[in-house]
Amino acid sequence: MSDGLLSEIKAQRRKNTRLLFVTLLISLPLFLILVGKPVEIQVYPVEARAEANIEFITGFGIPLQTQYLVFSDATEFMISSPGFTAEKALYEKSAETSVIEVSLKPLPGLVIVEVDGSANFEIHVPSLGLRSKTRSFQFEAPAGALAVEIDGPNIQKLVKNIEVLGRGLEQIVAVELKEVRGSIALTVVPSHATVSLDSVQVNGEDGRYQFKAAVGGHTINIAADGYVSNVLEVYADESSEVRLDTITLKPKSVQVTLASRPAKATVLIDGKYLGETPLSLSLMPLRDYRYQVRKSGFEPVLGNLEVELGKDIARDIVLAKERYTVNVEVFPASKVILNGVEKGVSSIDLMVSAGDIISAEKAGYATEEFLIPAVKLEDRNIRFRLIEADRKLFVESPDIEEVEGVTLLKLEGRTFGVPDNLRLLMQSYVPDLYVSDTVITAEAYARFSGGDVDGDVGQLPQNKINWQDAALYCNWLSEKLALRPFYIFGEVRGVNTISFDQNSNGFRMPTLGEWVVLMSAGSPEKIQMYPWGEKYLDIPRGIGNLAGRELGQYSSATMQHYVDNYAGLSPVKSFRPNALNLYDLVGNVREWLHDAAVENTEYFGAAYGIQHRTLGSSYLSASPEALESIAVGSAIYGADDLGFRVVRTIR
């Protein structure tokens, strides 16, 4: 095929292609017009139409200017516009109408109420049921007319009628409060006091204040340093003045603290007693007070308190001891010492104060002291009578001691003549002693033994105990007074022993010599055959509990010429005491002595012994020998008519 023919064929093909394309361009719109259905969408309100946006949700169509060509049997549209709610619209192709009307609802508007003013208020939107007390109140409201009310206790009520635009638009409603005010006037003293109205300070001049206040109740506070604040509640009326009386603040009391050395001194303010130091009190300022601080033995302190506003006062007052002159006289004459410093020989005058110590010293005599008391001495004469050194303890010991139911009497030591028949048994002196005024009773002994004593039995002598038990009781009684025990209990080669400490000040049984002194009322050299005289039959009635004829029904060994009304033991102190005020040295029970029953010229006798001496008579004594003043016996064991009394050396 020639080249010319080929070119012709290609040109024809291009022509046919162009023809086909043009045909399609012309026929396709005609096809679509014939197949589709035009629909017009009308949007209301008019404000929403201009910016309306229409979109297909389902189905197929083509927008044609103000219409839409739809091809689907059912087509759904979404119609929206700024400031309005979006709406859906469904169109069915089979519908007779070709117009869709869509009404969009405007969105609510944002309303902002701005309040200017200091008064209290409340915003109320009745149609929406809203209330607020904030100065910038925001809320949403539908488009249309809206009433906003602003009211309060001290303002004029306002009603703002606004047209809400809606469509999400912001509208600001400005409100200026108009307060309803009254006037308050007052004068304050002191003039520099500050005045506050409802916690806000107001201005004044020279204590005079006048200011406006909203109608209603208010709190006025008046304050100044050093004064008690005053709080007033007032009510301001519209267009009227509240004029208050002059308000004078009370000064605050000032705290005054007074201390002294030494403490517990009397305090007087303006002559009135207010207490003792340390003392804290409240005084009103702006005046002077006169104070006086006094304590016995010290010089009084006088002074002024200048009490100023708001300034507490603390005073520490040192009291000086009061000094005065005393005369010191000592018998016999001796050195006089004041607070350790020798001042001379009595008689002498000294300047002293409370707490000073005056002492008198002389060789061979016990030193005596006198403490100047806190209270000023009325008698300025101080007298000392010195005691020989070895007699001081005795002189200062009490005349009577009580310990565990035992009464002890003080007996001064002495020397005496010794009866011939006793020269190998006793010394011619006794030391200073304490002596039990009776034999030890059952009640007193039970405190040691722990036994029970019934009724009147407690006042009977404790009998039937051996010498060793009596020694144990003596040591127990010593411990009660923190004394050094006299008896020493030990063991030698398996045998129990009892010795003694002759330097002890503890309790013990009396020695033979001591008992003789007690029985003879301190005069052994004058002792007679019998406690009542030289003749056996001259026994006086009631001298003691002896074997009188009332014992006859129990024993044949009785004295028919004597009656004492006790057939057995009698309570201690049933008969009269001797001249030393000691009881039962005649009759009732014999008494254990400290002495072992062996001859020994030492004061306390032998250190050891199986038997110990006894002395005295008892309720069983009837024979002349048993009734002798010094009826010395001995025993190993206790007996019905054997008891004991206690003594101790004063050392």
C-alpha positions in Angstrom: 0.0 0.0 0.0 1.3 3.4 -1.0 2.2 6.0 1.5 -0.5 8.3 0.3 -3.2 5.8 0.9 -2.0 5.2 4.4 -2.0 8.8 5.3 -5.6 9.1 4.0 -6.7 6.2 6.1 -5.2 7.7 9.3 -6.8 11.1 8.7 -10.1 9.4 8.2 -9.7 7.6 11.6 -8.9 10.9 13.4 -11.9 12.5 11.9 -14.2 9.7 13.1 -12.7 9.8 16.6 -13.4 13.5 16.9 -16.9 13.0 15.6 -17.5 10.3 18.2 -16.3 12.5 21.1 -18.5 15.4 20.0 -21.4 13.1 19.8 -20.8 11.9 23.3 -20.4 15.4 24.7 -23.7 16.4 23.2 -25.6 13.2 24.1 -24.4 12.7 27.8 -26.0 15.9 29.2 -29.2 15.0 27.3 -29.0 11.6 28.8 -28.5 12.9 32.3 -31.4 15.4 31.9 -33.6 12.7 30.7 -32.6 10.3 33.5 -32.1 12.7 36.6 -34.7 14.9 38.4 -34.0 18.5 39.3 -34.7 19.5 43.0 -34.6 23.0 44.6 -33.6 23.4 48.2 -35.0 26.5 49.9 -33.2 27.4 53.3 -34.9 29.5 56.0 -34.6 32.0 57.6 -33.2 34.3 55.0 -30.2 35.1 57.3 -29.1 31.5 57.0 -29.6 31.1 53.3 -26.6 33.3 52.1 -24.0 31.2 53.8 -25.9 27.9 53.6 -23.8 24.8 52.8 -25.6 21.7 51.3 -23.9 18.4 51.2 -25.0 14.9 50.0 -25.1 12.3 52.7 -26.6 9.4 50.7 -27.6 9.0 47.0 -26.1 10.7 43.9 -26.8 14.0 42.3 -25.2 17.0 40.6 -25.5 20.6 41.7 -26.9 22.9 39.0 -26.7 26.5 40.2 -29.7 26.8 42.6 -30.9 23.3 41.9 -29.7 19.8 42.3 -30.1 17.0 39.7 -30.7 13.8 41.6 -30.5 10.3 40.2 -31.0 8.1 43.2 -34.5 7.0 44.3 -33.8 8.5 47.7 -31.2 11.2 48.4 -30.3 12.7 51.9 -28.9 16.2 52.3 -27.1 17.9 55.2 -27.9 21.7 55.3 -25.8 24.0 57.6 -25.1 27.7 58.0 -22.9 29.6 60.5 -24.8 30.5 63.7 -27.5 27.9 63.1 -28.0 24.3 63.9 -27.5 21.9 61.0 -30.5 19.9 59.7 -30.9 16.8 57.5 -33.4 16.6 54.5 -34.5 13.5 52.7 -35.8 13.7 49.1 -37.5 10.8 47.3 -37.4 10.9 43.5 -40.9 9.7 43.2 -42.2 12.7 45.1 -44.5 15.0 43.0 -42.8 18.2 44.3 -39.3 19.2 43.3 -38.9 21.8 46.1 -37.4 21.0 49.6 -37.9 23.7 52.4 -35.5 23.5 55.3 -35.7 25.8 58.4 -32.5 26.1 60.4 -32.7 27.0 64.1 -30.4 29.8 65.3 -27.9 28.9 68.0 -28.2 30.6 71.5 -26.2 33.7 72.0 -23.6 34.3 74.8 -24.7 37.1 77.1 -22.0 38.7 79.5 -23.3 41.0 82.2 -20.6 43.2 83.5 -21.3 45.0 86.8 -19.5 48.1 88.0 -19.9 49.2 91.6 -18.8 48.1 95.2 -22.3 47.5 96.7 -23.7 44.0 97.2 -26.0 42.9 94.4 -27.6 39.9 92.8 -28.3 39.3 89.0 -31.6 37.6 88.2 -32.7 36.2 84.8 -36.3 35.3 85.5 -37.1 33.6 82.1 -34.1 31.3 82.5 -34.2 30.9 86.3 -30.6 32.1 86.7 -29.1 34.0 89.7 -25.6 35.2 90.3 -23.6 37.6 92.6 -20.5 37.7 90.4 -19.4 40.9 88.8 -18.9 39.2 85.4 -21.8 36.8 84.7 -21.8 34.7 81.5 -24.7 32.6 80.3 -26.3 31.3 77.1 -29.7 32.6 76.0 -31.9 31.9 73.0 -32.4 34.6 70.4 -35.1 37.1 71.3 -36.2 39.4 74.0 -34.6 38.9 77.4 -35.0 40.8 80.8 -32.0 40.9 83.2 -32.7 42.2 86.7 -30.0 43.6 89.1 -31.0 44.2 92.7 -29.4 44.6 96.2 -29.9 45.9 99.7 -28.2 49.2 99.1 -28.8 49.9 95.4 -31.6 51.0 93.1 -33.1 48.0 91.3 -32.3 47.9 87.6 -34.0 46.0 84.7 -32.1 45.6 81.5 -34.2 44.5 78.5 -32.1 43.2 75.7 -32.6 41.5 72.3 -30.5 38.4 72.2 -29.1 38.0 68.7 -28.3 34.3 69.2 -26.4 32.5 66.4 -23.5 32.1 69.0 -22.8 35.8 69.0 -21.4 37.4 72.1 -23.2 40.3 73.7 -21.9 42.4 76.6 -24.4 44.1 78.9 -22.8 46.8 81.0 -24.4 47.7 84.3 -23.4 50.5 86.6 -24.8 50.2 90.1 -26.4 53.2 91.7 -26.0 53.0 95.5 -28.5 54.4 97.8 -26.4 56.1 100.5 -26.7 57.7 103.9 -24.3 59.7 106.0 -22.5 58.8 109.3 -20.7 61.2 111.6 -18.8 60.5 114.8 -16.0 61.8 117.0 -13.5 59.5 118.7 -11.1 59.9 121.6 -8.1 59.5 121.3 -8.0 61.5 118.1 -5.4 59.3 116.5 -7.6 56.3 116.7 -8.4 54.6 113.3 -12.0 54.1 112.2 -13.0 51.4 109.8 -16.4 50.9 108.0 -17.0 47.2 107.2 -13.2 46.6 107.5 -12.3 49.5 105.2 -10.5 52.4 106.9 -12.1 55.8 106.5 -10.4 59.2 106.7 -11.0 61.8 109.4 -9.4 64.8 111.0 -8.6 65.4 114.7 -10.8 62.5 115.7 -13.8 63.8 113.7 -15.2 61.6 111.0 -18.0 62.0 108.4 -18.5 59.6 105.6 -21.1 58.1 103.2 -22.4 54.6 103.7 -24.8 52.5 101.7 -28.3 52.1 103.1 -28.4 49.3 105.6 -26.5 47.8 108.5 -22.8 48.4 108.9 -20.0 47.6 111.4 -17.8 50.4 112.6 -14.5 49.4 114.3 -12.5 52.0 116.3 -9.0 51.0 117.4 -5.8 52.5 118.7 -2.6 51.1 120.1 -2.8 50.6 123.9 -6.6 50.9 123.9 -9.5 48.5 123.9 -11.1 48.4 120.5 -14.8 49.4 120.2 -17.1 47.8 117.7 -20.4 49.5 116.8 -23.3 48.3 114.7 -25.1 51.1 112.9 -27.9 51.4 110.3 -27.7 54.1 107.5 -30.9 55.5 106.2 -31.3 56.9 102.7 -30.5 60.6 102.4 -30.2 61.1 106.2 -27.3 61.4 108.6 -26.5 59.2 111.6 -24.7 61.3 114.2 -23.1 59.2 117.0 -22.1 60.4 120.4 -18.4 60.9 121.1 -16.8 57.5 121.5 -14.0 57.3 124.1 -11.8 54.2 124.0 -10.8 52.6 127.3 -7.0 52.2 127.8 -5.9 48.6 127.9 -4.7 47.4 131.2 -0.9 47.0 131.5 0.6 43.7 132.8 2.9 44.4 135.7 5.1 41.6 137.1 6.8 42.0 140.4 9.4 39.4 141.6 11.7 39.6 144.6 14.7 37.9 146.0 13.9 36.2 148.3 10.4 35.4 147.1 7.1 35.4 149.0 7.4 39.1 149.9 4.2 41.1 150.6 3.2 43.6 147.8 1.1 46.7 148.5 0.0 49.0 145.7 -1.2 52.5 146.8 -1.4 51.0 150.3 -3.6 48.0 149.3 -2.4 44.5 149.8 -2.4 42.6 146.5 -0.5 39.4 147.2 3.0 37.9 147.5 5.9 37.8 145.0 6.2 36.6 142.4 3.0 38.6 141.5 1.4 39.3 138.2 -1.3 42.0 138.1 -3.1 44.3 135.7 -3.0 48.1 136.2 -4.7 50.9 134.2 -2.2 53.1 132.3 -1.7 56.9 132.2 -1.1 57.2 135.9 1.5 56.6 138.6 1.3 54.0 141.3 3.1 53.8 144.6 4.3 50.3 145.5 5.8 48.7 148.7 7.5 45.3 148.9 7.9 43.9 152.4 9.2 40.7 154.0 9.9 40.0 157.6 13.6 40.2 158.3 14.3 42.5 155.3 14.3 46.2 154.7 11.1 47.3 152.9 11.4 48.6 149.3 9.3 51.6 148.2 9.0 52.9 144.6 6.8 54.3 141.8 5.3 52.6 138.8 4.9 54.9 135.9 2.4 53.0 133.8 2.3 53.9 130.1 0.0 52.8 127.3 0.8 49.4 125.9 4.1 49.0 127.9 4.2 46.0 130.2 6.4 46.3 133.3 8.6 43.7 135.0 10.5 44.5 138.2 13.0 42.2 140.0 13.5 43.5 143.5 16.4 42.5 145.6 15.6 42.8 149.3 18.3 43.7 151.8 18.3 42.0 155.1 17.2 44.1 158.0 20.0 44.8 160.4 19.6 45.6 164.1 21.6 45.3 167.4 21.4 42.5 169.9 23.2 41.9 173.2 24.8 38.5 173.7 25.6 37.2 177.1 27.0 33.7 177.9 27.2 31.8 181.2 29.9 31.0 181.9 31.7 33.8 179.9 33.0 32.5 176.5 33.9 33.5 173.0 31.1 34.9 170.9 31.2 34.0 167.1 29.1 35.6 164.4 28.8 33.6 161.1 32.2 31.9 161.9 34.0 35.1 162.8 35.1 35.6 166.4 33.6 38.9 167.8 34.9 38.9 171.4 33.9 37.6 174.8 30.5 38.0 176.3 28.8 40.2 177.2 28.8 41.9 173.7 26.6 43.8 171.3 26.3 42.6 167.7 24.7 44.0 164.5 22.7 41.1 163.0 20.2 40.3 160.3 17.9 37.3 159.6 19.8 34.1 158.9 22.9 35.1 160.9 24.3 32.4 163.3 25.6 33.4 166.7 27.6 30.8 168.5 29.2 30.5 172.0 32.4 28.4 172.5 34.3 27.5 175.6 36.7 24.7 176.2 35.1 21.7 178.0 31.6 22.9 177.1 29.3 22.0 174.2 29.1 24.8 171.6 25.7 26.5 171.5 24.2 28.3 168.4 21.4 30.7 167.8 19.9 31.4 164.4 18.5 35.0 163.9 14.9 34.3 162.8 13.2 35.9 159.8 10.9 37.7 162.2 12.6 40.6 163.9 13.4 39.8 167.5 11.4 41.7 170.0 13.7 40.7 172.9 17.2 41.9 171.7 18.9 40.0 174.6 20.3 36.6 173.6 21.3 34.4 176.5 23.4 31.2 176.4 23.9 28.8 179.2 26.6 26.4 178.2 26.4 22.8 179.1 29.4 20.6 179.8 30.3 18.7 176.6 29.7 15.3 178.2 26.2 16.3 179.4 24.9 17.9 176.2 23.3 14.8 174.7 21.5 14.0 177.9 20.3 17.5 178.4 19.0 17.8 174.9 17.3 14.4 174.8 13.6 14.4 175.4 12.3 13.4 178.8 10.0 10.8 177.4 10.3 8.6 174.2 7.6 6.4 172.7 8.5 3.5 170.5 6.3 0.5 169.4 4.0 0.7 172.5 6.8 1.3 175.0 7.1 4.5 177.0 10.7 5.4 178.0 11.7 7.8 180.8 15.0 9.6 180.9 17.2 8.9 184.0 20.3 10.9 184.8 23.4 8.9 185.5 24.8 9.0 189.1 27.3 7.4 191.5 26.3 5.9 194.8 27.3 3.7 197.7 27.1 0.0 197.0 25.6 -2.3 199.7 28.2 -4.6 201.2 26.4 -7.8 200.0 26.5 -6.5 196.4 30.1 -5.3 196.0 31.1 -8.2 193.9 28.0 -7.9 191.7 27.7 -4.3 190.6 29.6 -1.0 190.1 29.0 2.2 192.0 27.6 4.2 189.1 25.1 4.1 186.3 25.3 6.1 183.0 22.5 8.3 181.6 19.7 5.9 180.6 16.3 5.6 179.0 14.2 3.1 181.0 10.8 1.6 180.1 8.3 2.8 182.7 6.8 -0.7 182.9 7.8 -4.3 182.1 7.2 -5.1 178.5 3.5 -5.9 177.9 2.0 -8.7 175.9 0.7 -6.1 173.4 4.1 -4.5 172.9 5.8 -7.9 172.5 3.2 -9.1 170.0 4.4 -6.3 167.6 7.7 -8.1 167.6 6.5 -11.7 167.6 3.5 -11.3 165.3 1.2 -13.0 167.8 -2.4 -12.1 168.5 -3.4 -10.5 171.8 -7.1 -10.3 172.9 -8.8 -7.7 175.1 -7.2 -6.8 178.4 -4.5 -9.4 178.0 -2.5 -6.9 176.1 -1.7 -4.9 179.2 -0.5 -7.8 181.2 3.3 -8.4 181.5 4.8 -10.6 178.8 5.9 -13.7 180.7 7.1 -17.2 179.9 9.9 -16.1 177.5 13.5 -17.0 178.0 16.4 -14.5 178.2 17.4 -15.1 174.5 14.0 -14.1 173.2 14.1 -11.0 175.4 17.5 -10.1 173.8 16.1 -10.6 170.3 13.2 -8.2 171.2 15.8 -5.6 172.4 17.6 -5.7 169.1 14.3 -5.4 167.1 13.4 -2.4 169.2 16.8 -0.8 168.5 16.3 -1.2 164.7 13.0 0.7 165.0 15.0 3.8 166.2 17.9 3.1 163.9 20.1 2.4 166.9 23.1 0.1 167.1 22.0 -3.3 168.4 23.4 -4.3 171.8 23.3 -8.0 171.6 25.4 -10.0 169.1 24.1 -13.4 168.1 26.8 -15.9 166.8 28.0 -19.4 166.8 31.1 -21.0 168.3 32.0 -24.6 167.3 28.4 -25.4 166.4 27.0 -23.8 169.6 24.8 -20.7 169.4 26.3 -17.8 171.4 25.1 -14.3 172.5 27.6 -11.6 173.3 27.2 -7.9 173.5 28.6 -4.5 172.2 29.3 -2.5 175.3 29.6 0.7 173.3 26.1 0.3 171.7 23.3 2.8 172.2 20.7 0.1 171.6 18.2 -1.5 173.9 19.1 -4.1 176.4 18.0 -5.5 179.7 19.1 -3.6 182.8 22.2 -4.6 184.8 21.9 -5.6 188.4 23.3 -2.2 189.5 20.9 -0.4 187.2 17.9 -2.3 188.5 18.9 -1.6 192.1 19.0 2.1 191.3 15.6 1.9 189.7 14.1 0.0 192.6 15.6 2.4 195.2 14.4 5.4 193.2 18.0 6.4 192.6 19.5 6.0 196.1 20.9 2.5 196.6 22.9 3.6 199.7 19.5 4.2 201.4 18.0 0.9 200.5 16.2 -1.0 203.2 15.6 -4.7 203.8 12.2 -4.5 202.2 10.8 -2.0 199.7 8.5 -0.7 202.5 11.0 -0.8 205.5 12.9 -3.1 207.7 10.0 -5.4 209.0 8.4 -8.1 207.0 5.0 -7.7 208.6 4.8 -3.9 208.1 3.9 -4.4 204.5 1.5 -1.6 203.4 -1.7 -2.3 201.6 -1.5 -1.9 197.8 2.3 -1.7 197.4 2.2 -4.3 194.6 0.8 -7.5 193.2 2.1 -10.1 195.7 0.9 -13.5 197.0 -1.8 -12.1 199.2 -4.6 -14.1 200.8 -6.7 -13.9 197.5 -4.3 -16.4 196.1 -5.1 -18.9 198.9 -7.5 -21.0 196.8 -4.6 -21.7 194.4 -1.6 -21.9 196.7 -0.7 -22.4 200.3 2.3 -20.1 200.1 0.5 -16.8 200.7 0.5 -13.9 203.1 -2.7 -13.9 205.0 -2.0 -10.4 206.3 -1.9 -8.9 202.8 -4.6 -8.3 200.1 -4.0 -6.8 196.6 -7.2 -8.3 194.8 -5.2 -10.1 192.1 -4.8 -13.9 192.3 -2.6 -13.9 189.1 -0.9 -11.3 186.9 -2.3 -7.8 187.0 -2.3 -5.2 184.2 0.8 -2.9 184.3 0.3 0.3 186.2 -2.3 -1.2 188.5 -0.3 0.0 191.5 1.3 3.4 192.3 4.7 4.1 190.8 7.9 4.9 192.8 9.6 8.3 193.0 11.1 7.8 189.5 7.6 7.2 188.0 8.4 3.6 187.4 5.8 0.9 187.8 5.8 -2.8 189.1 9.3 -2.8 190.7 7.5 -4.6 193.5 5.4 -7.6 192.6 3.6 -8.8 189.5 6.6 -10.4 187.8 10.3 -10.9 188.5 12.5 -9.3 185.8 15.3 -10.7 183.7 18.6 -8.8 184.1 21.4 -8.5 181.5 24.0 -10.1 183.8 25.1 -13.6 183.5 24.9 -15.5 186.8 28.6 -15.5 187.5 30.7 -13.2 189.6 32.3 -10.4 187.5 33.2 -6.9 188.4 32.9 -5.5 184.9 30.0 -3.1 184.3 28.1 -5.5 182.0 29.4 -8.6 183.7 30.6 -11.7 181.9 30.2 -11.9 178.1 28.7 -15.4 178.2 26.6 -17.4 180.6 24.0 -20.2 180.5 22.0 -18.7 183.5 21.1 -15.1 183.9 20.2 -13.2 187.0 16.7 -12.1 187.9 15.6 -9.5 190.4 12.4 -8.5 192.2 9.3 -10.1 193.5 6.1 -11.4 191.8 2.5 -12.3 192.3 3.8 -15.6 193.7 6.1 -14.0 196.3 5.2 -14.5 200.0 8.3 -15.5 201.9 10.5 -12.8 203.6 13.4 -13.8 201.4 11.4 -13.4 198.2 10.1 -10.0 199.2 13.5 -8.5 200.0 14.4 -5.3 198.2 17.3 -7.0 196.4 16.0 -10.6 195.9 18.6 -11.8 193.5 17.9 -15.0 191.7 18.9 -16.8 188.4 17.1 -18.8 185.7 17.7 -20.5 182.4 14.1 -20.7 181.2 11.1 -18.4 181.3 8.4 -18.7 183.9 4.8 -17.7 184.7 6.1 -14.9 187.0 9.1 -13.8 185.0 9.1 -10.8 182.6 11.5 -8.0 181.6 11.9 -4.3 181.0 14.3 -2.5 178.7 16.9 0.3 179.1 19.4 1.9 176.7 22.4 4.1 177.4 22.1 7.6 176.2 25.3 8.1 174.1 
